[in-house]
Amino acid sequence: MTHPAAVALSIVAVVVFGTIAFASLSVRRINMNPHEYIVGGRSFGTIFLWVLLAGEIYTSFTFLGMAGWAYGFGAPAYYILAYGTCGYIIGYFLLPPIWRAGKERGLLTVGDFFADRYGSHALGAAVGAIGFFLLVPYVALQLSGLQNLLSVAGYGTYDATTAVAIGFVLIAAFVFLTGLRGTAWASIVKDALVLGAVVFAGIAIPVQFFGSPAGMIDQVLRAHPNTLVLAAGMAPRGTVWYVTTVALTAIGFYMGPQSFAAVYSARSENTLRRNAMLLPFYQIVM
């Protein structure tokens, strides 16, 4: 293994194990009953819930998938900024009554909510099963992003697939042992790293190579004049596609099992409303 790869992978290992240790120590005195384990005892305040939801929403896709999409297609990538903001607007009105129902009836999962709301255990089981199977491609996407990151960190000198398998085992064990609260504490570290990466990738690199972020955009427009303009009408990835994709994605923004658990973890309805107002600021990192 070359020296740069050893340094990079050492940094990765320190971050991973440091985060696991930090989050594990933060929950060591918590009595892990089902409510505490799954929904954090419904006690998360505005800031703690903010970092948890940001951790659930802004994943490796934020830096790899979106960046690749923007590079490949240009303006259509704006839909990612739009559907998140629209999803938060919907969440401002929709999430408080969902939280209230969960609090009053002791609901823990998205399946519990639908079973209780419509009086059908079969529907609840179906929703739970669908959520589980939909998590498979979601997790696969995250692991694919992790594999790409580790491949770059290792300078191609080792089998990244093996490293991803080890990483998956570590993540699964961590979540299994620490529950939702451990995930929230880990999100604090993740958010700090994200903001640092944004400053470096979004400001330092453009300044170094183009003089400023605006200089970078000017260079892009000179090379590809139409790359930041949506195609009209029914054209592929045009305005019709844009509007319908944003609407559909925003409506289902919080439907994932991991998002429902985060919603239930809020301390109050106002905590969710405040997060709906604050989370759009996280879009700036994108």
MOSUL-V793011 format. One record per run of one state. SS is the DSSP state (hx for helix, st for strand, lp for the rest). FROM is the first residue (numbers start at 1). TO is the last residue. If there is no record, write none. Layout:
BEGIN
ss-><SS | SS>
from-><FROM | FROM>
to-><TO | TO>
END
This chain:
BEGIN
ss-><lp | hx | lp | hx | lp | st | lp | hx | lp | hx | lp | hx | lp | hx | lp | hx | lp | hx | lp | st | lp | st | hx | lp | hx | lp | st | lp | hx | lp>
from-><1 | 3 | 27 | 34 | 43 | 44 | 45 | 46 | 58 | 60 | 106 | 110 | 119 | 121 | 154 | 160 | 211 | 213 | 224 | 231 | 232 | 238 | 239 | 252 | 257 | 265 | 266 | 267 | 269 | 286>
to-><2 | 26 | 33 | 42 | 43 | 44 | 45 | 57 | 59 | 105 | 109 | 118 | 120 | 153 | 159 | 210 | 212 | 223 | 230 | 231 | 237 | 238 | 251 | 256 | 264 | 265 | 266 | 268 | 285 | 286>
END
